[in-house]
Amino acid sequence: MINSIVYKSNTGFTEKYAKMLSEEINVPVYSLDNINKLDKNKKIIFMGSVFANNINGYKKAITKFNIKAVIAVGMAEPSKENDKQLKETNKIESDFFYLQGGLDKDKLKGFKKIIINLIGKSLEKKPEKDQKIINIFKNGGNFISKDNLKDIINWHKEK
């Protein structure tokens, strides 16, 4: 049984999903930034935003909590290849899910904003690249949907 959801969000997409999931499975939700104490023996779902194949906050969370599932939230469309890469890069051994969140360039700051703009310009020069991803880098996008939580909710029911 999962006792809590802990999340680390960058521009708000992960936070929105965490709160939606909290309502659906009826467990409390906490921001990794504002959590002071949570019993290490409690079983949690950790949710983190993705940037450069790293799941934001995961390294810190793995040392503090008993993580039963990791949910990565990024702007790319879900794929088995993406899941495999994220699990390997972040050394995830627990159950894993990926949700497409989005990109809000107005909420990015500093280095991350510069990198996103550079990647977007680089992709525009490659005609073989998917126009959908180029459009996301250029204009942003929001792909949050309650339907995207179905597999996670089913996983939770089975546990």
Rosetta constraint file for C-alpha pairs under 8 A:
AtomPair CA 1 CA 43 HARMONIC 6.96 0.50
AtomPair CA 1 CA 156 HARMONIC 7.61 0.50
AtomPair CA 1 CA 159 HARMONIC 5.94 0.50
AtomPair CA 2 CA 27 HARMONIC 7.48 0.50
AtomPair CA 2 CA 42 HARMONIC 7.56 0.50
AtomPair CA 2 CA 43 HARMONIC 5.02 0.50
AtomPair CA 2 CA 44 HARMONIC 5.42 0.50
AtomPair CA 2 CA 45 HARMONIC 7.03 0.50
AtomPair CA 2 CA 68 HARMONIC 7.77 0.50
AtomPair CA 2 CA 156 HARMONIC 7.46 0.50
AtomPair CA 3 CA 27 HARMONIC 6.12 0.50
AtomPair CA 3 CA 28 HARMONIC 7.37 0.50
AtomPair CA 3 CA 42 HARMONIC 5.93 0.50
AtomPair CA 3 CA 43 HARMONIC 5.39 0.50
AtomPair CA 3 CA 44 HARMONIC 5.75 0.50
AtomPair CA 4 CA 27 HARMONIC 5.38 0.50
AtomPair CA 4 CA 28 HARMONIC 5.12 0.50
AtomPair CA 4 CA 29 HARMONIC 5.78 0.50
AtomPair CA 4 CA 30 HARMONIC 7.56 0.50
AtomPair CA 4 CA 42 HARMONIC 7.67 0.50
AtomPair CA 4 CA 43 HARMONIC 6.86 0.50
AtomPair CA 4 CA 44 HARMONIC 4.88 0.50
AtomPair CA 4 CA 45 HARMONIC 6.52 0.50
AtomPair CA 5 CA 18 HARMONIC 6.90 0.50
AtomPair CA 5 CA 22 HARMONIC 6.95 0.50
AtomPair CA 5 CA 27 HARMONIC 7.01 0.50
AtomPair CA 5 CA 28 HARMONIC 6.31 0.50
AtomPair CA 5 CA 29 HARMONIC 4.61 0.50
AtomPair CA 5 CA 30 HARMONIC 6.22 0.50
AtomPair CA 5 CA 44 HARMONIC 5.45 0.50
AtomPair CA 5 CA 45 HARMONIC 4.78 0.50
AtomPair CA 5 CA 46 HARMONIC 5.92 0.50
AtomPair CA 5 CA 47 HARMONIC 7.42 0.50
AtomPair CA 6 CA 18 HARMONIC 7.78 0.50
AtomPair CA 6 CA 29 HARMONIC 5.83 0.50
AtomPair CA 6 CA 30 HARMONIC 4.84 0.50
AtomPair CA 6 CA 31 HARMONIC 5.64 0.50
AtomPair CA 6 CA 32 HARMONIC 5.88 0.50
AtomPair CA 6 CA 44 HARMONIC 6.88 0.50
AtomPair CA 6 CA 45 HARMONIC 6.29 0.50
AtomPair CA 6 CA 46 HARMONIC 4.97 0.50
AtomPair CA 6 CA 47 HARMONIC 6.27 0.50
AtomPair CA 7 CA 14 HARMONIC 7.02 0.50
AtomPair CA 7 CA 15 HARMONIC 6.68 0.50
AtomPair CA 7 CA 18 HARMONIC 6.68 0.50
AtomPair CA 7 CA 29 HARMONIC 7.69 0.50
AtomPair CA 7 CA 30 HARMONIC 6.42 0.50
AtomPair CA 7 CA 31 HARMONIC 5.04 0.50
AtomPair CA 7 CA 32 HARMONIC 5.54 0.50
AtomPair CA 7 CA 46 HARMONIC 5.64 0.50
AtomPair CA 7 CA 47 HARMONIC 4.48 0.50
AtomPair CA 7 CA 48 HARMONIC 5.59 0.50
AtomPair CA 7 CA 57 HARMONIC 7.86 0.50
AtomPair CA 8 CA 14 HARMONIC 7.03 0.50
AtomPair CA 8 CA 15 HARMONIC 7.29 0.50
AtomPair CA 8 CA 31 HARMONIC 6.00 0.50
AtomPair CA 8 CA 32 HARMONIC 5.49 0.50
AtomPair CA 8 CA 33 HARMONIC 7.10 0.50
AtomPair CA 8 CA 47 HARMONIC 6.38 0.50
AtomPair CA 8 CA 48 HARMONIC 4.83 0.50
AtomPair CA 8 CA 49 HARMONIC 6.59 0.50
AtomPair CA 8 CA 56 HARMONIC 6.17 0.50
AtomPair CA 8 CA 57 HARMONIC 5.69 0.50
AtomPair CA 9 CA 13 HARMONIC 6.85 0.50
AtomPair CA 9 CA 14 HARMONIC 5.06 0.50
AtomPair CA 9 CA 15 HARMONIC 5.60 0.50
AtomPair CA 9 CA 31 HARMONIC 7.97 0.50
AtomPair CA 9 CA 48 HARMONIC 6.03 0.50
AtomPair CA 9 CA 49 HARMONIC 5.57 0.50
AtomPair CA 9 CA 56 HARMONIC 7.37 0.50
AtomPair CA 10 CA 14 HARMONIC 7.56 0.50
AtomPair CA 10 CA 49 HARMONIC 6.40 0.50
AtomPair CA 10 CA 56 HARMONIC 7.94 0.50
AtomPair CA 10 CA 108 HARMONIC 7.80 0.50
AtomPair CA 11 CA 103 HARMONIC 7.77 0.50
AtomPair CA 11 CA 104 HARMONIC 6.65 0.50
AtomPair CA 11 CA 107 HARMONIC 5.59 0.50
AtomPair CA 11 CA 108 HARMONIC 6.71 0.50
AtomPair CA 12 CA 16 HARMONIC 6.21 0.50
AtomPair CA 13 CA 17 HARMONIC 6.37 0.50
AtomPair CA 13 CA 49 HARMONIC 7.81 0.50
AtomPair CA 13 CA 73 HARMONIC 7.41 0.50
AtomPair CA 13 CA 101 HARMONIC 5.41 0.50
AtomPair CA 13 CA 102 HARMONIC 6.72 0.50
AtomPair CA 13 CA 144 HARMONIC 7.29 0.50
AtomPair CA 14 CA 18 HARMONIC 6.04 0.50
AtomPair CA 14 CA 47 HARMONIC 6.75 0.50
AtomPair CA 14 CA 48 HARMONIC 6.34 0.50
AtomPair CA 14 CA 49 HARMONIC 5.91 0.50
AtomPair CA 14 CA 73 HARMONIC 5.89 0.50
AtomPair CA 14 CA 101 HARMONIC 7.00 0.50
AtomPair CA 15 CA 19 HARMONIC 6.20 0.50
AtomPair CA 15 CA 31 HARMONIC 7.92 0.50
AtomPair CA 16 CA 20 HARMONIC 6.18 0.50
AtomPair CA 17 CA 21 HARMONIC 6.01 0.50
AtomPair CA 17 CA 144 HARMONIC 7.28 0.50
AtomPair CA 18 CA 22 HARMONIC 6.03 0.50
AtomPair CA 18 CA 29 HARMONIC 6.79 0.50
AtomPair CA 18 CA 47 HARMONIC 7.00 0.50
AtomPair CA 19 CA 23 HARMONIC 6.35 0.50
AtomPair CA 19 CA 29 HARMONIC 6.57 0.50
AtomPair CA 20 CA 24 HARMONIC 6.34 0.50
AtomPair CA 20 CA 146 HARMONIC 7.17 0.50
AtomPair CA 21 CA 25 HARMONIC 6.13 0.50
AtomPair CA 21 CA 26 HARMONIC 7.97 0.50
AtomPair CA 21 CA 149 HARMONIC 7.02 0.50
AtomPair CA 21 CA 153 HARMONIC 7.71 0.50
AtomPair CA 22 CA 26 HARMONIC 5.39 0.50
AtomPair CA 22 CA 27 HARMONIC 5.22 0.50
AtomPair CA 22 CA 28 HARMONIC 6.04 0.50
AtomPair CA 22 CA 29 HARMONIC 6.00 0.50
AtomPair CA 23 CA 27 HARMONIC 7.15 0.50
AtomPair CA 24 CA 153 HARMONIC 7.35 0.50
AtomPair CA 25 CA 153 HARMONIC 6.77 0.50
AtomPair CA 25 CA 156 HARMONIC 7.51 0.50
AtomPair CA 30 CA 34 HARMONIC 7.15 0.50
AtomPair CA 30 CA 35 HARMONIC 6.31 0.50
AtomPair CA 31 CA 35 HARMONIC 6.14 0.50
AtomPair CA 32 CA 57 HARMONIC 7.40 0.50
AtomPair CA 32 CA 61 HARMONIC 7.62 0.50
AtomPair CA 38 CA 42 HARMONIC 7.40 0.50
AtomPair CA 38 CA 65 HARMONIC 7.76 0.50
AtomPair CA 39 CA 65 HARMONIC 7.67 0.50
AtomPair CA 40 CA 64 HARMONIC 6.27 0.50
AtomPair CA 40 CA 65 HARMONIC 4.86 0.50
AtomPair CA 40 CA 66 HARMONIC 5.85 0.50
AtomPair CA 41 CA 65 HARMONIC 7.22 0.50
AtomPair CA 41 CA 66 HARMONIC 5.97 0.50
AtomPair CA 42 CA 65 HARMONIC 7.36 0.50
AtomPair CA 42 CA 66 HARMONIC 6.21 0.50
AtomPair CA 43 CA 65 HARMONIC 7.46 0.50
AtomPair CA 43 CA 66 HARMONIC 5.15 0.50
AtomPair CA 43 CA 67 HARMONIC 5.97 0.50
AtomPair CA 43 CA 68 HARMONIC 6.18 0.50
AtomPair CA 44 CA 65 HARMONIC 7.09 0.50
AtomPair CA 44 CA 66 HARMONIC 6.13 0.50
AtomPair CA 44 CA 67 HARMONIC 5.02 0.50
AtomPair CA 44 CA 68 HARMONIC 5.86 0.50
AtomPair CA 44 CA 69 HARMONIC 7.19 0.50
AtomPair CA 45 CA 67 HARMONIC 5.84 0.50
AtomPair CA 45 CA 68 HARMONIC 5.88 0.50
AtomPair CA 45 CA 69 HARMONIC 4.92 0.50
AtomPair CA 45 CA 70 HARMONIC 5.92 0.50
AtomPair CA 45 CA 71 HARMONIC 7.39 0.50
AtomPair CA 46 CA 58 HARMONIC 7.54 0.50
AtomPair CA 46 CA 61 HARMONIC 7.50 0.50
AtomPair CA 46 CA 67 HARMONIC 6.44 0.50
AtomPair CA 46 CA 68 HARMONIC 7.97 0.50
AtomPair CA 46 CA 69 HARMONIC 6.32 0.50
AtomPair CA 46 CA 70 HARMONIC 4.90 0.50
AtomPair CA 46 CA 71 HARMONIC 6.16 0.50
AtomPair CA 47 CA 70 HARMONIC 5.82 0.50
AtomPair CA 47 CA 71 HARMONIC 4.58 0.50
AtomPair CA 47 CA 72 HARMONIC 5.80 0.50
AtomPair CA 47 CA 73 HARMONIC 7.25 0.50
AtomPair CA 48 CA 55 HARMONIC 5.34 0.50
AtomPair CA 48 CA 56 HARMONIC 5.02 0.50
AtomPair CA 48 CA 57 HARMONIC 6.25 0.50
AtomPair CA 48 CA 58 HARMONIC 6.76 0.50
AtomPair CA 48 CA 70 HARMONIC 7.88 0.50
AtomPair CA 48 CA 71 HARMONIC 6.49 0.50
AtomPair CA 48 CA 72 HARMONIC 5.21 0.50
AtomPair CA 48 CA 73 HARMONIC 6.10 0.50
AtomPair CA 49 CA 55 HARMONIC 5.61 0.50
AtomPair CA 49 CA 56 HARMONIC 5.26 0.50
AtomPair CA 49 CA 72 HARMONIC 5.78 0.50
AtomPair CA 49 CA 73 HARMONIC 4.69 0.50
AtomPair CA 49 CA 74 HARMONIC 5.87 0.50
AtomPair CA 50 CA 54 HARMONIC 5.52 0.50
AtomPair CA 50 CA 55 HARMONIC 4.67 0.50
AtomPair CA 50 CA 56 HARMONIC 6.01 0.50
AtomPair CA 50 CA 72 HARMONIC 6.23 0.50
AtomPair CA 50 CA 73 HARMONIC 5.82 0.50
AtomPair CA 50 CA 74 HARMONIC 4.99 0.50
AtomPair CA 51 CA 55 HARMONIC 6.68 0.50
AtomPair CA 51 CA 56 HARMONIC 7.13 0.50
AtomPair CA 51 CA 74 HARMONIC 7.49 0.50
AtomPair CA 53 CA 85 HARMONIC 7.44 0.50
AtomPair CA 53 CA 86 HARMONIC 5.79 0.50
AtomPair CA 53 CA 89 HARMONIC 6.75 0.50
AtomPair CA 53 CA 90 HARMONIC 7.90 0.50
AtomPair CA 54 CA 86 HARMONIC 7.09 0.50
AtomPair CA 54 CA 89 HARMONIC 6.94 0.50
AtomPair CA 54 CA 90 HARMONIC 6.32 0.50
AtomPair CA 55 CA 72 HARMONIC 6.31 0.50
AtomPair CA 55 CA 86 HARMONIC 7.75 0.50
AtomPair CA 55 CA 90 HARMONIC 6.91 0.50
AtomPair CA 57 CA 61 HARMONIC 6.10 0.50
AtomPair CA 58 CA 62 HARMONIC 5.98 0.50
AtomPair CA 58 CA 90 HARMONIC 7.77 0.50
AtomPair CA 59 CA 63 HARMONIC 6.90 0.50
AtomPair CA 59 CA 90 HARMONIC 7.99 0.50
AtomPair CA 60 CA 64 HARMONIC 6.74 0.50
AtomPair CA 61 CA 65 HARMONIC 5.84 0.50
AtomPair CA 61 CA 67 HARMONIC 8.00 0.50
AtomPair CA 62 CA 66 HARMONIC 7.25 0.50
AtomPair CA 62 CA 67 HARMONIC 6.76 0.50
AtomPair CA 67 CA 94 HARMONIC 7.03 0.50
AtomPair CA 68 CA 94 HARMONIC 5.59 0.50
AtomPair CA 68 CA 95 HARMONIC 6.39 0.50
AtomPair CA 69 CA 94 HARMONIC 5.38 0.50
AtomPair CA 69 CA 95 HARMONIC 4.52 0.50
AtomPair CA 69 CA 96 HARMONIC 5.56 0.50
AtomPair CA 69 CA 97 HARMONIC 7.59 0.50
AtomPair CA 70 CA 92 HARMONIC 7.74 0.50
AtomPair CA 70 CA 94 HARMONIC 6.80 0.50
AtomPair CA 70 CA 95 HARMONIC 6.27 0.50
AtomPair CA 70 CA 96 HARMONIC 4.89 0.50
AtomPair CA 70 CA 97 HARMONIC 6.28 0.50
AtomPair CA 71 CA 96 HARMONIC 5.88 0.50
AtomPair CA 71 CA 97 HARMONIC 4.69 0.50
AtomPair CA 71 CA 98 HARMONIC 5.50 0.50
AtomPair CA 71 CA 99 HARMONIC 7.12 0.50
AtomPair CA 72 CA 96 HARMONIC 7.85 0.50
AtomPair CA 72 CA 97 HARMONIC 6.37 0.50
AtomPair CA 72 CA 98 HARMONIC 4.82 0.50
AtomPair CA 72 CA 99 HARMONIC 6.25 0.50
AtomPair CA 73 CA 98 HARMONIC 5.91 0.50
AtomPair CA 73 CA 99 HARMONIC 4.84 0.50
AtomPair CA 73 CA 100 HARMONIC 5.70 0.50
AtomPair CA 73 CA 101 HARMONIC 5.56 0.50
AtomPair CA 74 CA 98 HARMONIC 7.64 0.50
AtomPair CA 74 CA 99 HARMONIC 6.55 0.50
AtomPair CA 74 CA 100 HARMONIC 5.19 0.50
AtomPair CA 74 CA 101 HARMONIC 5.28 0.50
AtomPair CA 74 CA 102 HARMONIC 6.34 0.50
AtomPair CA 75 CA 100 HARMONIC 5.32 0.50
AtomPair CA 75 CA 101 HARMONIC 5.37 0.50
AtomPair CA 75 CA 102 HARMONIC 4.40 0.50
AtomPair CA 75 CA 103 HARMONIC 6.07 0.50
AtomPair CA 75 CA 136 HARMONIC 7.94 0.50
AtomPair CA 76 CA 100 HARMONIC 6.10 0.50
AtomPair CA 76 CA 102 HARMONIC 7.85 0.50
AtomPair CA 76 CA 133 HARMONIC 7.43 0.50
AtomPair CA 77 CA 100 HARMONIC 5.83 0.50
AtomPair CA 78 CA 82 HARMONIC 6.82 0.50
AtomPair CA 78 CA 83 HARMONIC 7.56 0.50
AtomPair CA 78 CA 98 HARMONIC 6.45 0.50
AtomPair CA 78 CA 99 HARMONIC 6.74 0.50
AtomPair CA 78 CA 100 HARMONIC 6.48 0.50
AtomPair CA 79 CA 83 HARMONIC 6.27 0.50
AtomPair CA 80 CA 84 HARMONIC 6.12 0.50
AtomPair CA 81 CA 85 HARMONIC 6.23 0.50
AtomPair CA 82 CA 86 HARMONIC 6.17 0.50
AtomPair CA 83 CA 87 HARMONIC 6.11 0.50
AtomPair CA 83 CA 96 HARMONIC 7.88 0.50
AtomPair CA 83 CA 97 HARMONIC 7.55 0.50
AtomPair CA 83 CA 98 HARMONIC 6.74 0.50
AtomPair CA 84 CA 88 HARMONIC 6.14 0.50
AtomPair CA 85 CA 89 HARMONIC 5.97 0.50
AtomPair CA 86 CA 90 HARMONIC 5.96 0.50
AtomPair CA 87 CA 91 HARMONIC 5.60 0.50
AtomPair CA 87 CA 92 HARMONIC 4.95 0.50
AtomPair CA 87 CA 93 HARMONIC 7.66 0.50
AtomPair CA 87 CA 96 HARMONIC 7.55 0.50
AtomPair CA 88 CA 92 HARMONIC 6.72 0.50
AtomPair CA 92 CA 96 HARMONIC 7.60 0.50
AtomPair CA 97 CA 152 HARMONIC 7.28 0.50
AtomPair CA 99 CA 148 HARMONIC 6.67 0.50
AtomPair CA 99 CA 149 HARMONIC 7.89 0.50
AtomPair CA 100 CA 143 HARMONIC 6.02 0.50
AtomPair CA 100 CA 144 HARMONIC 6.78 0.50
AtomPair CA 101 CA 142 HARMONIC 6.12 0.50
AtomPair CA 101 CA 143 HARMONIC 5.17 0.50
AtomPair CA 101 CA 144 HARMONIC 5.25 0.50
AtomPair CA 102 CA 136 HARMONIC 7.89 0.50
AtomPair CA 102 CA 140 HARMONIC 6.89 0.50
AtomPair CA 102 CA 141 HARMONIC 5.08 0.50
AtomPair CA 102 CA 142 HARMONIC 4.46 0.50
AtomPair CA 102 CA 143 HARMONIC 5.56 0.50
AtomPair CA 102 CA 144 HARMONIC 7.31 0.50
AtomPair CA 103 CA 136 HARMONIC 6.91 0.50
AtomPair CA 103 CA 137 HARMONIC 7.48 0.50
AtomPair CA 103 CA 140 HARMONIC 4.69 0.50
AtomPair CA 103 CA 141 HARMONIC 5.27 0.50
AtomPair CA 103 CA 142 HARMONIC 6.55 0.50
AtomPair CA 104 CA 108 HARMONIC 6.98 0.50
AtomPair CA 104 CA 140 HARMONIC 5.33 0.50
AtomPair CA 104 CA 141 HARMONIC 6.70 0.50
AtomPair CA 104 CA 142 HARMONIC 7.85 0.50
AtomPair CA 105 CA 113 HARMONIC 6.81 0.50
AtomPair CA 105 CA 139 HARMONIC 7.90 0.50
AtomPair CA 105 CA 140 HARMONIC 6.27 0.50
AtomPair CA 108 CA 112 HARMONIC 6.26 0.50
AtomPair CA 108 CA 113 HARMONIC 5.10 0.50
AtomPair CA 109 CA 113 HARMONIC 5.26 0.50
AtomPair CA 110 CA 114 HARMONIC 6.47 0.50
AtomPair CA 111 CA 115 HARMONIC 6.14 0.50
AtomPair CA 112 CA 116 HARMONIC 6.13 0.50
AtomPair CA 113 CA 117 HARMONIC 6.21 0.50
AtomPair CA 114 CA 118 HARMONIC 6.19 0.50
AtomPair CA 115 CA 119 HARMONIC 6.09 0.50
AtomPair CA 116 CA 120 HARMONIC 6.11 0.50
AtomPair CA 116 CA 137 HARMONIC 6.88 0.50
AtomPair CA 117 CA 121 HARMONIC 6.24 0.50
AtomPair CA 117 CA 137 HARMONIC 7.24 0.50
AtomPair CA 117 CA 138 HARMONIC 7.77 0.50
AtomPair CA 118 CA 122 HARMONIC 6.10 0.50
AtomPair CA 119 CA 123 HARMONIC 6.11 0.50
AtomPair CA 119 CA 137 HARMONIC 7.58 0.50
AtomPair CA 120 CA 124 HARMONIC 6.34 0.50
AtomPair CA 120 CA 134 HARMONIC 6.30 0.50
AtomPair CA 120 CA 137 HARMONIC 4.95 0.50
AtomPair CA 120 CA 138 HARMONIC 6.05 0.50
AtomPair CA 121 CA 125 HARMONIC 6.82 0.50
AtomPair CA 122 CA 126 HARMONIC 7.10 0.50
AtomPair CA 123 CA 127 HARMONIC 7.89 0.50
AtomPair CA 123 CA 129 HARMONIC 6.67 0.50
AtomPair CA 123 CA 134 HARMONIC 6.16 0.50
AtomPair CA 124 CA 129 HARMONIC 7.94 0.50
AtomPair CA 124 CA 134 HARMONIC 6.36 0.50
AtomPair CA 129 CA 133 HARMONIC 7.83 0.50
AtomPair CA 129 CA 134 HARMONIC 7.46 0.50
AtomPair CA 130 CA 134 HARMONIC 6.52 0.50
AtomPair CA 131 CA 135 HARMONIC 6.02 0.50
AtomPair CA 132 CA 136 HARMONIC 6.40 0.50
AtomPair CA 133 CA 137 HARMONIC 6.33 0.50
AtomPair CA 134 CA 138 HARMONIC 6.13 0.50
AtomPair CA 135 CA 139 HARMONIC 5.76 0.50
AtomPair CA 135 CA 140 HARMONIC 7.18 0.50
AtomPair CA 136 CA 140 HARMONIC 4.48 0.50
AtomPair CA 136 CA 141 HARMONIC 5.62 0.50
AtomPair CA 144 CA 148 HARMONIC 7.45 0.50
AtomPair CA 145 CA 149 HARMONIC 7.59 0.50
AtomPair CA 146 CA 150 HARMONIC 7.59 0.50
AtomPair CA 149 CA 153 HARMONIC 6.11 0.50
AtomPair CA 150 CA 154 HARMONIC 6.17 0.50
AtomPair CA 151 CA 155 HARMONIC 6.08 0.50
AtomPair CA 152 CA 156 HARMONIC 6.15 0.50
AtomPair CA 153 CA 157 HARMONIC 6.30 0.50
AtomPair CA 154 CA 158 HARMONIC 6.33 0.50
AtomPair CA 155 CA 159 HARMONIC 6.42 0.50
